[in-house]
Amino acid sequence: MGSERDAGQAKVAGTKNELGFTLVETAIALVLMMIIGLSVASLFSYAINYNSGAADRAIAQAVAQQRMEQLRKTRFSDVVSATDPAFVSAGRTYMVETTVGGSATLKMITVRVTPQAATAAWARNPVILITQRADNDAGTYY
């Protein structure tokens, strides 16, 4: 009889030594997971914002390069300052301004493309390309 009694006590003693999670430990773990999840969500929001701004700047760079190529093909005497109507590319609006200065044989050309609806403030800064163009009749080059 004594052995049956010892076996019963061993069974009860074994349940007291079993390890598990209490309600407090589970609540703490959930709070930590919530904090980590919210910080990751804000990181994704930050990344999306800056990727969108970078895309705006890349398209503005392409628009400015395209405008420079158009001016390169234009006759020297026809290259003049202009502000183009709003240019729309990939659903985004850009303002394109062309400024031409210089002399009768050498022109300084500046193309400024400004994204109008960029989400990030830094992406609203204009992309500026500057070049010089000489008249073909300026003379011989050495």
Protein Blocks (a to p, Z undefined) as FASTA:
>chain_A
ZZmmmmmmmmmmmmmmpccddfklmmmmmmmmmmmmmmmmmmmmmmmmmmmmmmmmmmmm
mmmmmmmmmmmmpcfklpccdddddddeehiacddddddeddfkbccdddddddfkbfbl
klmpccddddddddfkloccZZ
